[in-house]
Amino acid sequence: MRDLPLESEVHPNVFARACGSRQVLDRIGDRWSVLVMLALADGTKRYSELAQRIEGVSQKMLTQNLRALERDGLLTRTVHASVPPRVDYALTDLGRSLLDLLAGLESWATTHLDEVEAARARYDAETR
């Protein structure tokens, strides 16, 4: 008789503090990660193209997010041997599998922006 389940019997639980699925949600729910992935939806981009497309992201945050997305297998980084060196970023199949969800989030945010801004204004007026 066993007291603890085998590793293969444990199911991910995003509500559990130590569950790795929570880290995955943190990555794919991060504002900059979402914007990087949406920017790569239409194909490979260079770092400078991503930095230009995603207004307001610092060099540090963009670099950190690109590394984290690469580590998680959501994008690839390809270094071309040229002068100056050229680095391209592209979504992997795993990263592309998220695009429908991310496009849905983008659509919801833009469709409901007026309602959210109105709710904020009401809340701010009531709490003054």
C-alpha positions, 0 to 999 in steps of 0.5 A, spaced: 500 500 500 502 506 498 501 513 502 503 518 496 501 518 489 506 516 484 509 522 480 505 520 474 498 520 478 499 527 480 495 532 476 497 539 475 493 544 479 494 551 478 491 553 485 497 549 488 503 554 490 508 549 488 505 546 481 509 548 475 503 550 471 502 556 475 509 558 472 507 557 465 501 561 467 505 567 469 509 566 463 503 566 458 499 571 462 505 576 463 503 583 459 510 583 455 510 575 453 503 576 450 505 582 446 512 579 444 508 573 442 502 577 438 508 581 435 511 574 432 504 571 430 505 574 423 513 571 422 520 572 424 522 578 427 529 581 429 530 584 436 529 591 433 523 590 430 520 587 436 522 593 440 519 598 435 513 594 435 512 593 442 511 601 445 514 602 452 518 595 453 525 597 456 531 593 453 531 589 459 524 587 459 524 585 452 531 581 453 528 578 459 522 576 456 525 573 450 530 569 454 524 566 458 520 565 452 525 561 449 527 557 455 519 555 455 520 553 448 515 558 446 520 561 441 526 560 438 532 565 437 537 564 431 543 567 430 546 568 423 553 569 422 554 575 419 557 582 420 554 585 424 551 579 427 543 578 426 539 575 431 532 572 429 526 570 433 520 566 431 515 562 435 515 554 435 509 550 434 508 550 441 508 558 441 503 558 435 499 553 439 497 559 444 496 564 438 488 563 438 488 564 445 492 570 445 488 573 439 482 572 443 485 576 449 487 581 444 480 581 441 476 581 448 481 587 451 480 592 444 472 590 444 471 591 451 476 597 452 470 602 453 466 598 458 473 597 462 475 605 462 467 607 464 468 602 470 474 605 472 472 612 472 466 610 476 470 606 481 475 612 481 469 617 482 466 613 488 472 612 492 474 619 492 
